[in-house]
Amino acid sequence: MNAEVEALCKKMTQDRFLRLLEGLQGIEPFIDNKESTAHQNVNTEKMATYAEVISDTHLSQVNTLSEQTNIENISQYSKPKESSDPSDLVKPIFLKDQDVHGSEKPPRAQWLTNVEIFKSISAKVPKQCIKGIQRIREMWRIYMDNEGDRLSLLVQGLNLRGRQVPLHSQNPHNPSTLQKDTIRIKVKNIPLSADDGQIHRALTLQGCEIQGLFREYLRVDGRMTACETGDRLVISKTLDKPIPRRFNLRFKLFN
């Protein structure tokens, strides 16, 4: 008998040694009732042979497989997370249809299109910086991928259908959220048919740095209706000096 095998046999208990001999001779091994039988359903295809146990081949294969699994798990959890898109932090710019068409709503065939707005923006900033153009009701939202081009558009405005159209840094239909350095001016006693551009120019000449101008709608039972009251709401930067309450256009200011 090989010396290595003989040394291994000496380390075995008597009952294990008997089972080994019976197994090698093709005899069904005797199992002591006191011995646990919990592993009778082990997949024999994956069991190590006697020669593999002697040569430690099976042990090295198991260690190699375990190391590969650990490496895969580590690489899976150590992958760097994708950085968030910086354009997600850039606020949209707002464009009102009313600033292009005036107070009267045009027929559907004359509505602004996103293609027109895209071409107008492309004349001011690189078109690759335009992330999205979306129309919701009568308000356009323009999304840029960086703050620099967004500010550039706010300063320059857009040229649409032969007129210079202002852009808004915040939704002019939702003026309740005001910045610290802005005020709200309410314009009253002016016809619905009056052009909002006249109001804009008159207030600008008085030193107002207008951030937004929109029309007030009637609320009934706490719900907004499509009925206009005639009043205009202006969002402006803080005034350096007071402005007169009455203008030559015959409208009255409340601030």
C-alpha atoms as a printed R data frame, in Angstrom:
    type eleno elety resid chain resno       x       y       z
1   ATOM     1    CA   MET     A     1   0.000   0.000   0.000
2   ATOM     2    CA   ASN     A     2   1.234   3.489  -0.795
3   ATOM     3    CA   ALA     A     3   2.710   5.152   2.286
4   ATOM     4    CA   GLU     A     4   0.566   8.271   1.838
5   ATOM     5    CA   VAL     A     5  -2.603   6.195   1.569
6   ATOM     6    CA   GLU     A     6  -1.563   4.108   4.594
7   ATOM     7    CA   ALA     A     7  -1.029   7.246   6.679
8   ATOM     8    CA   LEU     A     8  -4.446   8.540   5.659
9   ATOM     9    CA   CYS     A     9  -6.116   5.237   6.600
10  ATOM    10    CA   LYS     A    10  -4.559   5.337  10.064
11  ATOM    11    CA   LYS     A    11  -6.264   8.666  10.721
12  ATOM    12    CA   MET     A    12  -9.708   7.265   9.941
13  ATOM    13    CA   THR     A    13 -12.025   5.922  12.605
14  ATOM    14    CA   GLN     A    14 -12.850   2.243  12.476
15  ATOM    15    CA   ASP     A    15 -16.377   2.586  11.121
16  ATOM    16    CA   ARG     A    16 -15.348   5.076   8.406
17  ATOM    17    CA   PHE     A    17 -12.496   2.784   7.362
18  ATOM    18    CA   LEU     A    18 -14.915  -0.158   7.082
19  ATOM    19    CA   ARG     A    19 -17.299   1.884   4.942
20  ATOM    20    CA   LEU     A    20 -14.441   2.902   2.664
21  ATOM    21    CA   LEU     A    21 -13.341  -0.735   2.149
22  ATOM    22    CA   GLU     A    22 -16.917  -1.899   1.536
23  ATOM    23    CA   GLY     A    23 -17.420   0.899  -0.978
24  ATOM    24    CA   LEU     A    24 -14.249  -0.026  -2.867
25  ATOM    25    CA   GLN     A    25 -15.333  -3.703  -2.981
26  ATOM    26    CA   GLY     A    26 -18.792  -2.805  -4.355
27  ATOM    27    CA   ILE     A    27 -20.583  -3.806  -1.163
28  ATOM    28    CA   GLU     A    28 -23.377  -1.619   0.160
29  ATOM    29    CA   PRO     A    29 -21.919   0.066   3.228
30  ATOM    30    CA   PHE     A    30 -23.358  -0.493   6.680
31  ATOM    31    CA   ILE     A    31 -24.689   2.764   8.164
32  ATOM    32    CA   ASP     A    32 -24.771   3.174  11.907
33  ATOM    33    CA   ASN     A    33 -28.147   4.410  13.146
34  ATOM    34    CA   LYS     A    34 -26.356   6.932  15.308
35  ATOM    35    CA   GLU     A    35 -24.749   8.515  12.246
36  ATOM    36    CA   SER     A    36 -26.559  11.449  10.651
37  ATOM    37    CA   THR     A    37 -28.185  10.733   7.249
38  ATOM    38    CA   ALA     A    38 -28.989  14.326   6.328
39  ATOM    39    CA   HIS     A    39 -26.843  14.309   3.171
40  ATOM    40    CA   GLN     A    40 -28.231  11.283   1.343
41  ATOM    41    CA   ASN     A    41 -29.438  13.392  -1.610
42  ATOM    42    CA   VAL     A    42 -26.081  14.883  -2.467
43  ATOM    43    CA   ASN     A    43 -25.451  15.167  -6.225
44  ATOM    44    CA   THR     A    44 -22.881  12.432  -6.820
45  ATOM    45    CA   GLU     A    45 -21.760  14.019 -10.094
46  ATOM    46    CA   LYS     A    46 -20.150  16.831  -8.124
47  ATOM    47    CA   MET     A    47 -18.618  14.625  -5.420
48  ATOM    48    CA   ALA     A    48 -14.856  14.394  -5.293
49  ATOM    49    CA   THR     A    49 -13.259  11.068  -6.185
50  ATOM    50    CA   TYR     A    50 -10.968   9.251  -3.787
51  ATOM    51    CA   ALA     A    51  -7.938  10.127  -5.928
52  ATOM    52    CA   GLU     A    52  -8.893  13.822  -5.928
53  ATOM    53    CA   VAL     A    53  -9.124  13.808  -2.147
54  ATOM    54    CA   ILE     A    54  -5.664  12.250  -1.877
55  ATOM    55    CA   SER     A    55  -4.075  14.703  -4.334
56  ATOM    56    CA   ASP     A    56  -5.880  17.804  -2.997
57  ATOM    57    CA   THR     A    57  -7.004  18.526  -6.593
58  ATOM    58    CA   HIS     A    58 -10.619  18.934  -5.582
59  ATOM    59    CA   LEU     A    59  -9.711  21.316  -2.774
60  ATOM    60    CA   SER     A    60  -7.722  23.562  -5.103
61  ATOM    61    CA   GLN     A    61 -10.586  23.613  -7.642
62  ATOM    62    CA   VAL     A    62 -13.063  24.640  -4.939
63  ATOM    63    CA   ASN     A    63 -10.741  27.412  -3.748
64  ATOM    64    CA   THR     A    64 -10.279  28.683  -7.312
65  ATOM    65    CA   LEU     A    65 -14.037  28.738  -7.921
66  ATOM    66    CA   SER     A    66 -14.607  30.562  -4.638
67  ATOM    67    CA   GLU     A    67 -11.999  33.183  -5.517
68  ATOM    68    CA   GLN     A    68 -13.570  33.776  -8.953
69  ATOM    69    CA   THR     A    69 -17.007  34.207  -7.362
70  ATOM    70    CA   ASN     A    70 -15.642  36.719  -4.847
71  ATOM    71    CA   ILE     A    71 -13.929  38.692  -7.618
72  ATOM    72    CA   GLU     A    72 -17.165  38.831  -9.642
73  ATOM    73    CA   ASN     A    73 -19.149  39.995  -6.606
74  ATOM    74    CA   ILE     A    74 -16.596  42.674  -5.767
75  ATOM    75    CA   SER     A    75 -16.468  43.953  -9.350
76  ATOM    76    CA   GLN     A    76 -20.262  44.049  -9.472
77  ATOM    77    CA   TYR     A    77 -20.617  46.237  -6.381
78  ATOM    78    CA   SER     A    78 -17.533  48.352  -7.011
79  ATOM    79    CA   LYS     A    79 -18.728  49.654 -10.380
80  ATOM    80    CA   PRO     A    80 -18.961  53.455 -10.199
81  ATOM    81    CA   LYS     A    81 -22.487  54.775 -10.349
82  ATOM    82    CA   GLU     A    82 -23.389  56.799 -13.390
83  ATOM    83    CA   SER     A    83 -23.160  60.481 -12.649
84  ATOM    84    CA   SER     A    84 -26.447  62.344 -12.780
85  ATOM    85    CA   ASP     A    85 -27.159  64.333 -15.899
86  ATOM    86    CA   PRO     A    86 -26.182  67.983 -15.191
87  ATOM    87    CA   SER     A    87 -29.081  69.152 -17.348
88  ATOM    88    CA   ASP     A    88 -31.450  67.736 -14.718
89  ATOM    89    CA   LEU     A    89 -30.411  70.641 -12.472
90  ATOM    90    CA   VAL     A    90 -31.030  73.358 -15.121
91  ATOM    91    CA   LYS     A    91 -34.424  75.017 -14.746
92  ATOM    92    CA   PRO     A    92 -36.594  75.473 -17.851
93  ATOM    93    CA   ILE     A    93 -37.246  78.731 -19.697
94  ATOM    94    CA   PHE     A    94 -40.843  79.778 -20.341
95  ATOM    95    CA   LEU     A    95 -42.326  81.252 -23.520
96  ATOM    96    CA   LYS     A    96 -45.938  82.413 -23.751
97  ATOM    97    CA   ASP     A    97 -47.924  82.067 -26.968
98  ATOM    98    CA   GLN     A    98 -49.510  85.378 -26.057
99  ATOM    99    CA   ASP     A    99 -46.140  87.131 -26.381
100 ATOM   100    CA   VAL     A   100 -46.086  86.100 -30.047
101 ATOM   101    CA   HIS     A   101 -49.745  86.294 -31.093
102 ATOM   102    CA   GLY     A   102 -50.983  89.053 -28.803
103 ATOM   103    CA   SER     A   103 -54.143  88.933 -26.729
104 ATOM   104    CA   GLU     A   104 -56.264  87.274 -29.445
105 ATOM   105    CA   LYS     A   105 -55.867  83.529 -29.797
106 ATOM   106    CA   PRO     A   106 -55.018  82.626 -33.426
107 ATOM   107    CA   PRO     A   107 -56.560  79.730 -35.395
108 ATOM   108    CA   ARG     A   108 -54.862  76.375 -35.004
109 ATOM   109    CA   ALA     A   109 -53.139  76.644 -38.388
110 ATOM   110    CA   GLN     A   110 -51.193  79.680 -37.112
111 ATOM   111    CA   TRP     A   111 -50.056  78.201 -33.817
112 ATOM   112    CA   LEU     A   112 -46.378  78.195 -32.985
113 ATOM   113    CA   THR     A   113 -44.517  74.960 -33.677
114 ATOM   114    CA   ASN     A   114 -41.574  73.408 -31.882
115 ATOM   115    CA   VAL     A   115 -39.648  73.501 -35.180
116 ATOM   116    CA   GLU     A   116 -39.951  77.306 -35.319
117 ATOM   117    CA   ILE     A   117 -38.787  77.648 -31.735
118 ATOM   118    CA   PHE     A   118 -35.914  75.210 -32.284
119 ATOM   119    CA   LYS     A   119 -34.632  77.186 -35.282
120 ATOM   120    CA   SER     A   120 -34.935  80.465 -33.387
121 ATOM   121    CA   ILE     A   121 -32.998  79.082 -30.412
122 ATOM   122    CA   SER     A   122 -30.343  77.619 -32.738
123 ATOM   123    CA   ALA     A   123 -29.667  81.128 -34.037
124 ATOM   124    CA   LYS     A   124 -28.727  82.215 -30.499
125 ATOM   125    CA   VAL     A   125 -26.933  79.201 -28.995
126 ATOM   126    CA   PRO     A   126 -25.567  75.869 -30.327
127 ATOM   127    CA   LYS     A   127 -28.447  73.551 -31.173
128 ATOM   128    CA   GLN     A   128 -26.658  70.682 -29.412
129 ATOM   129    CA   CYS     A   129 -27.443  72.437 -26.114
130 ATOM   130    CA   ILE     A   130 -31.223  72.203 -26.610
131 ATOM   131    CA   LYS     A   131 -32.525  69.343 -24.497
132 ATOM   132    CA   GLY     A   132 -36.270  69.719 -24.930
133 ATOM   133    CA   ILE     A   133 -39.109  71.944 -26.187
134 ATOM   134    CA   GLN     A   134 -42.536  71.224 -24.719
135 ATOM   135    CA   ARG     A   135 -45.909  72.962 -25.048
136 ATOM   136    CA   ILE     A   136 -48.443  72.686 -22.233
137 ATOM   137    CA   ARG     A   137 -51.640  74.590 -22.926
138 ATOM   138    CA   GLU     A   138 -50.491  78.034 -24.065
139 ATOM   139    CA   MET     A   139 -47.071  77.896 -22.432
140 ATOM   140    CA   TRP     A   140 -43.813  76.615 -23.916
141 ATOM   141    CA   ARG     A   141 -41.086  75.129 -21.742
142 ATOM   142    CA   ILE     A   142 -37.565  75.178 -23.154
143 ATOM   143    CA   TYR     A   143 -34.957  72.934 -21.548
144 ATOM   144    CA   MET     A   144 -31.222  73.544 -21.981
145 ATOM   145    CA   ASP     A   145 -28.366  71.311 -20.910
146 ATOM   146    CA   ASN     A   146 -26.352  74.038 -19.193
147 ATOM   147    CA   GLU     A   147 -26.973  77.181 -17.169
148 ATOM   148    CA   GLY     A   148 -24.794  79.428 -19.340
149 ATOM   149    CA   ASP     A   149 -26.875  79.049 -22.511
150 ATOM   150    CA   ARG     A   150 -30.066  79.302 -20.460
151 ATOM   151    CA   LEU     A   151 -29.018  82.704 -19.112
152 ATOM   152    CA   SER     A   152 -27.923  83.791 -22.589
153 ATOM   153    CA   LEU     A   153 -31.387  83.063 -23.978
154 ATOM   154    CA   LEU     A   154 -33.074  84.906 -21.111
155 ATOM   155    CA   VAL     A   155 -31.023  88.001 -21.892
156 ATOM   156    CA   GLN     A   156 -31.381  87.873 -25.690
157 ATOM   157    CA   GLY     A   157 -34.934  86.586 -26.064
158 ATOM   158    CA   LEU     A   158 -36.075  85.009 -29.334
159 ATOM   159    CA   ASN     A   159 -36.952  86.319 -32.781
160 ATOM   160    CA   LEU     A   160 -40.249  84.738 -33.784
161 ATOM   161    CA   ARG     A   161 -42.425  85.795 -36.703
162 ATOM   162    CA   GLY     A   162 -40.828  89.170 -37.098
163 ATOM   163    CA   ARG     A   163 -40.887  90.268 -33.474
164 ATOM   164    CA   GLN     A   164 -38.584  90.131 -30.471
165 ATOM   165    CA   VAL     A   165 -40.170  87.840 -27.887
166 ATOM   166    CA   PRO     A   166 -39.117  87.873 -24.208
167 ATOM   167    CA   LEU     A   167 -38.444  84.680 -22.284
168 ATOM   168    CA   HIS     A   168 -39.288  84.091 -18.634
169 ATOM   169    CA   SER     A   169 -37.096  82.549 -15.955
170 ATOM   170    CA   GLN     A   170 -40.126  81.226 -14.046
171 ATOM   171    CA   ASN     A   171 -43.635  80.197 -14.957
172 ATOM   172    CA   PRO     A   172 -45.571  83.469 -15.334
173 ATOM   173    CA   HIS     A   173 -48.830  81.565 -14.770
174 ATOM   174    CA   ASN     A   174 -47.656  80.609 -11.312
175 ATOM   175    CA   PRO     A   175 -46.388  83.842  -9.737
176 ATOM   176    CA   SER     A   176 -46.979  82.709  -6.165
177 ATOM   177    CA   THR     A   177 -43.376  81.543  -5.909
178 ATOM   178    CA   LEU     A   178 -41.415  84.787  -5.909
179 ATOM   179    CA   GLN     A   179 -37.721  85.295  -5.464
180 ATOM   180    CA   LYS     A   180 -36.478  87.447  -2.612
181 ATOM   181    CA   ASP     A   181 -35.561  90.381  -4.880
182 ATOM   182    CA   THR     A   182 -38.861  90.484  -6.808
183 ATOM   183    CA   ILE     A   183 -42.193  92.214  -6.267
184 ATOM   184    CA   ARG     A   184 -45.686  91.759  -7.639
185 ATOM   185    CA   ILE     A   185 -47.463  94.634  -9.413
186 ATOM   186    CA   LYS     A   186 -51.155  94.446 -10.264
187 ATOM   187    CA   VAL     A   187 -52.438  96.492 -13.204
188 ATOM   188    CA   LYS     A   188 -56.160  97.383 -13.148
189 ATOM   189    CA   ASN     A   189 -58.719  99.398 -15.112
190 ATOM   190    CA   ILE     A   190 -57.484  98.423 -18.564
191 ATOM   191    CA   PRO     A   191 -59.522  96.725 -21.335
192 ATOM   192    CA   LEU     A   192 -59.009  93.077 -22.156
193 ATOM   193    CA   SER     A   193 -58.277  94.077 -25.759
194 ATOM   194    CA   ALA     A   194 -55.310  96.254 -24.731
195 ATOM   195    CA   ASP     A   195 -51.942  94.955 -25.877
196 ATOM   196    CA   ASP     A   196 -49.820  93.644 -23.022
197 ATOM   197    CA   GLY     A   197 -46.769  94.923 -24.861
198 ATOM   198    CA   GLN     A   198 -47.859  98.501 -24.132
199 ATOM   199    CA   ILE     A   199 -47.996  97.738 -20.418
200 ATOM   200    CA   HIS     A   200 -44.592  96.102 -20.591
201 ATOM   201    CA   ARG     A   201 -43.030  99.114 -22.328
202 ATOM   202    CA   ALA     A   202 -44.670 101.662 -20.013
203 ATOM   203    CA   LEU     A   203 -43.436  99.902 -16.876
204 ATOM   204    CA   THR     A   204 -39.972  99.405 -18.338
205 ATOM   205    CA   LEU     A   205 -39.699 103.158 -18.956
206 ATOM   206    CA   GLN     A   206 -40.525 103.667 -15.270
207 ATOM   207    CA   GLY     A   207 -37.526 101.557 -14.258
208 ATOM   208    CA   CYS     A   208 -39.195  98.160 -13.830
209 ATOM   209    CA   GLU     A   209 -37.062  95.136 -14.655
210 ATOM   210    CA   ILE     A   210 -39.930  92.854 -15.613
211 ATOM   211    CA   GLN     A   211 -39.555  89.118 -15.057
212 ATOM   212    CA   GLY     A   212 -43.045  88.143 -16.177
213 ATOM   213    CA   LEU     A   213 -46.412  89.568 -17.224
214 ATOM   214    CA   PHE     A   214 -49.647  87.579 -17.396
215 ATOM   215    CA   ARG     A   215 -53.389  87.990 -17.241
216 ATOM   216    CA   GLU     A   216 -55.508  87.225 -14.229
217 ATOM   217    CA   TYR     A   217 -58.291  84.651 -14.496
218 ATOM   218    CA   LEU     A   218 -61.458  84.461 -12.454
219 ATOM   219    CA   ARG     A   219 -61.679  81.879  -9.674
220 ATOM   220    CA   VAL     A   220 -65.067  80.354  -8.828
221 ATOM   221    CA   ASP     A   221 -65.432  78.114  -5.773
222 ATOM   222    CA   GLY     A   222 -61.675  77.854  -5.517
223 ATOM   223    CA   ARG     A   223 -61.230  76.693  -9.128
224 ATOM   224    CA   MET     A   224 -59.574  78.577 -11.965
225 ATOM   225    CA   THR     A   225 -61.819  79.382 -14.930
226 ATOM   226    CA   ALA     A   226 -61.016  80.481 -18.476
227 ATOM   227    CA   CYS     A   227 -62.699  83.846 -17.831
228 ATOM   228    CA   GLU     A   228 -60.305  86.811 -17.648
229 ATOM   229    CA   THR     A   229 -60.843  89.633 -15.160
230 ATOM   230    CA   GLY     A   230 -58.949  92.219 -17.201
231 ATOM   231    CA   ASP     A   231 -56.273  92.703 -14.545
232 ATOM   232    CA   ARG     A   232 -52.626  92.010 -15.347
233 ATOM   233    CA   LEU     A   233 -50.072  90.723 -12.897
234 ATOM   234    CA   VAL     A   234 -46.475  91.837 -13.357
235 ATOM   235    CA   ILE     A   235 -43.453  90.264 -11.665
236 ATOM   236    CA   SER     A   236 -40.591  92.755 -11.445
237 ATOM   237    CA   LYS     A   237 -37.274  93.164  -9.746
238 ATOM   238    CA   THR     A   238 -37.320  95.335  -6.637
239 ATOM   239    CA   LEU     A   239 -37.800  98.995  -7.579
240 ATOM   240    CA   ASP     A   240 -35.128 101.582  -6.849
241 ATOM   241    CA   LYS     A   241 -37.763 104.319  -6.611
242 ATOM   242    CA   PRO     A   242 -41.571 104.419  -6.410
243 ATOM   243    CA   ILE     A   243 -43.565 104.561  -9.638
244 ATOM   244    CA   PRO     A   244 -46.748 106.626 -10.134
245 ATOM   245    CA   ARG     A   245 -50.035 104.888  -9.469
246 ATOM   246    CA   ARG     A   246 -51.600 106.221 -12.705
247 ATOM   247    CA   PHE     A   247 -50.210 106.247 -16.247
248 ATOM   248    CA   ASN     A   248 -51.149 107.958 -19.496
249 ATOM   249    CA   LEU     A   249 -52.480 104.626 -20.767
250 ATOM   250    CA   ARG     A   250 -55.259 105.115 -18.207
251 ATOM   251    CA   PHE     A   251 -54.576 102.106 -16.050
252 ATOM   252    CA   LYS     A   252 -54.040 101.935 -12.321
253 ATOM   253    CA   LEU     A   253 -51.220 100.201 -10.468
254 ATOM   254    CA   PHE     A   254 -51.342  98.311  -7.178
255 ATOM   255    CA   ASN     A   255 -48.166  96.975  -5.579
